[in-house]
């Protein structure tokens, strides 16, 4: 999550966005009046799904505050508490914290779980903790599995969304695993790698919607890893500002209309996020991808990559790669914009045909909602790794590299 600060750590995100001047009162959002009128009852915990057959959604938020983002964890929980859980929607949080960061909510350290209630405590958390776990490695993917399985058992529903909240790094050129993944725990120096994200979602039995409230995670390499375990994938091509998702304007519409489907929930997350940053013209990207469309996306991208290599217009491809929309890491490119630049410059009909087909598939089938704020007009909802040089050997560990010929394209460009 959150804007990268290379001065602190090459792979971590900055938390230097001041709270002053950010519109947290929701006045810019038309749904606010409806949200504030809600009078919602707090649901009781359930140990059996049959005990709460009327539950529509359980939203599970895994908040790893064990780093320089901790103060934003309290901001986001306070936003959730503006809405609170209802008799149709559970909002469940696991929060981990450690020494040396925020002093909000007292001096407790460790890991607690919450069923979010509607209320206000500007100095901390209003909702009482329902579990105190002590020290937990929040950079271990098995901790996410444990939390999610507990939430599903204790607060069952017809549908589930999981959000992992923390620093994110998508895929970065590196010779080690330390530079890619999500959920960095400064106490254990552990994090969840991209391949572990697939094991994580498989281990918790999958979800209807998965969201990364984290930087740089909406990439082909990440989405392909988790496609079998989440119907919809929400994420950002670019870094996220420190305060990340705007949880009141995201969750409010879901609580107001709990029967909305997975795409409706994902769209609420995307729209609320970008609407929050648009008034200040702050740079932001957010989109959701349909997992059912990823096999077709693989076919379309493979056809385009093969056509480029067969045409052997290496200068055309390299020029497009250099000019394509990039992000905090220059090797992260918007795939649509890169393809568009190649198609506009190529003399090869097969490259044009396959490129146009790929662009049409991205905007018409793969990406369900894509919103941008600031100078990101060339962001179309899905990024891909194009380093310009050779990929590290670890890239071959990704399911995307194993299934696609994108690694072949990278090697062709590097030679």
N, C-alpha and C positions, 0 to 999 in steps of 0.2 A: 504494500500500500504505500502510496504517498510519495511525494516528490523526492527524487534521488539526490543525495548529498555526497558527492565523491570526496569532498574534503574530510568527511568523517570516516567513510568506509567505501571502497570502490563499488560495492554492490548494494549499499543500503540507500534508503530513501530519506529525503530531508523532511524534517518536521518544523520548518521555519516560517510557516505561514501564520501570521498573527491572527488571533480571533477577532480583534477589533475590525469593524468595517465589513464583516461577513454577515450576510443576512440570514440569521438563524430563526427569525420570528415568522418566517414563512409567508410574508406579505406578497411575495412575488408569485405565489402559487394559488391557483384558483380553487384547489381542493381544500385549502386551509379552513375556510369557514365551516365546511362540512365536518372536517376532522375535529375542530374544537367543540362542536356541538355533541360529539359522541359521548354517551354515558355508558361506559362499558364495565361489565362485571368481571372480576378476576376468576379465571377457571381454577378448579381444584385439580391437583395432580391425579393422574390415573395410572394404574399399574397394568391395566388390561385394555386393549383397544376397544373391546366390546363395552367397556364402562363409559366411553366417550364417543359414541358412534356419530355424533353431530359435528365433531371437529373437522374443519376443512383443511387447514394448513398449520404446520409447525415450522416456524422459521428458526433455524439453528445458527447462531453466530459465534464462531470460535475466535476470540479476541486475544491475540498474543501481544500483551502490553509490556513484554519483558525486553524493552529497548527504548529508544528515544521518542517513540510514538505514544508513550503511555498516557500523557495528558489528553490526547485525542480519544482514547478509549472512553474516558469519562464523558467527554463531550458527546460522543455517539450514543452511549448508554442513556444519557439525559435526553437525547432526541427520541430514542425508543420509548422512554417513559412519558413523553408527551402523548403517546398513543396507547401504550400498554396492551397486554394480552386481553383477549375477549373470550366470550363463550364459544366462538368459532375459530379463533386464531391464537396459537401459542407463540410467544416470542421468548426464546430460551438462549441464554448466554453462558459461555465459559470464559472467564477473565483470569489471565495470569499476569502477575506483577512481580517486581524484584526491587532491590535497593537501588538508590542513586538517581531515580527519575522523579516522578510526580509525588507530591505529598497530599493530594486530594484523597478524600474518603478515609482519613486516618493513616496510621502507619502500618496497617496489616500488609503482609507479604505472603505470597503463595498463590493458590488457585481456588477460585470460588465459582459456583454455578448459581444462576438466577433465573427465575421465571419473572419476566419483566412486568411490573405493574404500572398503572397510570398514576403519576405523582411527580413531585419536584423536590430535588435536593441539590441546589447549585454547588454545594461543597463536596458532593460525593454521589453516592448511589441511593436512591429512594427505596428500591425494591430489596426486600430482605433476601439474604443468601439462603438457598435451599440445600446447599452442600458445600463443605469446606474440605478440599482435597490435600491441602498442604502444598509442598513443592511438586510441580509437574513439569516435565520437559515439554514445552509448548512448540518445540521444533521437531518433535517426533510425530510422524504421521499416525502412529498407533494411538496417540493421545486424541487425535481427531476422531478416530474410529470409536474409542471408548466414550467420548462425549456424545457423539451422534447416536450410538446405540442406546446409551442411557436416556437421551432425550426422546428417542422414538418409543422406548418402553414406558417412560414415565409420563410423557405428554404425547400420546399417539394421535395421529390425524390421517386423513385420506391422502394428503400430499405433503411433501417435505422440500424445503429449500435449505441448503447449507451454504454459509458464507465463511470464507477464511479471510481474516482481517489481519494485516501486518504489512511488512515490506514484501515486495515481489520483484523478481528479476527476469521473468520469462525465460528466454534462452540467450545466453551471452557467450561470446567466443572466449574460451578459457581452457586451460589444460587440466583443470580440477573441477570437481562437483561443487565447490564452494561458491561459485559465482552464478548459479542458476537455481531457480525454485521459488519457494515462498515460506513464510512464517519463520523468521530468524529469531532465535532465542539467545540473547546476549549472556545469559547465565550459564547455559550449557554449551554454547557455541555450536548448536545443532540447528538444522533447518530441514524442511521437506523438499526433496529434490523433485524434478519434473517426473521421472519415472515413478517415484513414490506416490505422486498424486493419483495415478491410476490404481495402485494398490490400496491407497486410502479409501477412494470412493467404492472400490469393489468390496473392501472389508466392511464397510458400513451398510452394504446392501443397496447402494445407489440412491439417487434423489431425483426429484422431478426437475429441480433447478439448482445449479451450482453457480455461485458467484465468487469472484476474487475481488475483495475490497483491498486491492494491492496494485502496485505498479506493473505495467508491461506484460500482463498475463494473457491478453487476447491475441494469441499467436497460433498458427497452424500446428506448431510443434507441441504446444500445451493441449490444445483442444483434441488433437488426435489421440493423445495419451488417455484422455478421460471420456471419450465419446460413448463408450459402452455403458457408462454408469451414471449419466446425467442426460435427461432429455433436452435441456436447454442450458447453455453455458454463457454466463455474463462476465464481461471483463473490459479492461481498458487497453488499447494499443499503446498509449503513452503513459508516462508517470501520472500518479494521482496526487493532488494537493494533500497536505497533512490531514485535513479533516475528512477526506474520503467521501463515502456515501453520506447522503443526507437522510437519516433514517426516519424522521417524522413524516416527511413528504413522500417517502418511498413506502413506508408501512401503512400510512393512513388510508390510502385507497384500498389496500388489501383488506384491512379490518372493516372498512365501510362496505366492501363488496367481497366477502370471503369466498364466494363461489367462482371467482375468476380462475381461469386455467393457467397452466404453467407459462405460456407465452404472455398472458396478461400480467402475471407477477414479475416476469423478467422485464417487460416493457415499463412497468412502474419503477423498477430500480434504475433502468437506463434513463428514463425521462426525468426523474427527480434529481438524479446526479447532475446531469448537464444543465437543467434549469436553474440549479443552485449557483453555478459558476458563470452562466451567461450574462447576468446583469453587470458584472464587473469585467466582462470580456476575458476572463481568466481561461487559459488554455485547458481544455478537458476533452477527453474522448471516452465513449462508453458504447458498447454494443452487446447484442445477444446473438448467439449462433445456434441453429437447430442441429442437434447431433444426428438426426435422421438423414440430414443432407450431406454429412461429411463423406460417406463413401462416393457420392457423385462428385463432390469437390475434389477428392483424391484423383478420380479419373480425369477430370477437366484440367487439373494442374499438371498431372503427368503428361497429358497430351500436349500441353503448351510447352512444358520443359523439353520434351522430346523434339518438338518442332523447332525450337530455338537451337538446340544442339545440332540437328540435322542441317539446318540452314547455314550454320557456322558463321553467323554475323556477330562475331564476338564483340566488335567495337560498338555495334548498336545496343547490345545487351548491357555492356559495361557502362555506356553513357546513360542508359535508362536507369540502371542501378544507382549511379551517382546522383541522379536528379530526382529520384523517387522520394516521396514523403518518408522521412525517417523520424526517429524518436530519441529518447535520452541516450540510447546506444545506437550509433549510426548504422550498425548492421541490421537493425530491426527496420524493415521496410513495409509500407502498406502494399499488399499484394495487388490490389486493383490498380493503384496508381502506377506501380512498376509495369504491370501488364499493358496498361494504356499507353505508356511512353514507348514501349517496344513496338506495339501495334502501329502507332503513328509513324514510326521511323523505318520499319522493316520493308524490304522489297519482296519478301517471300509470302506467297498467298496462304500457305499452310500455317505459318506463324500468325498471320492476320486472322484466319478462320478460328484456330484454336484459342487465340488470345481473346477474341470477341466472345467466344463461347464461355470462357472462364469468367470474364467480367460480368456477363449476363447471369451466370450461375451464382456468383457472389452476391450481387445485389437483388436478384430475383428469387433465390431459393435458400442460400446458405444463411445470410444475415437477415434476421427478422426485423431488427430495429437498430439504427445507428445514429447517434447524436454527437455533435461536436460543438465546442465553444472555442473562441479565439481563432488563431491562425492554423486551422486544421481542415481546410476545405477539401484537401486531397486524402483524407482518412475515410475509408469506406467500410471499416468494421472488422478487418482481419489482417494481421501482420504476419510476416514470414522472415526467416533468418537468411540474409544474403551478405556474407562477410566480405566478399571481394577477394579474400585469400582462402587458404585451405581451412576447412573446418577441423576442430580438434577431434581426436578419436572418440571422445565421449559422445559426440553428436550421433554417432552410429548406434548408441544405446537406445535412442528414442524410437518409439513405434512408428513415428512419421518417417524417419530416415529408413527404417526397415521396409516399410510398405510403399514408399514413394521413390521417385527417381530424383528428388530434390538434392540429395547428397551428390548424385552424379553431376547435376547442373553446377553445384558449387565447385566440385573438383574440376569440371571443364572450364569454368571461368578462371580458376586459380592457375591453371596450366598455360 
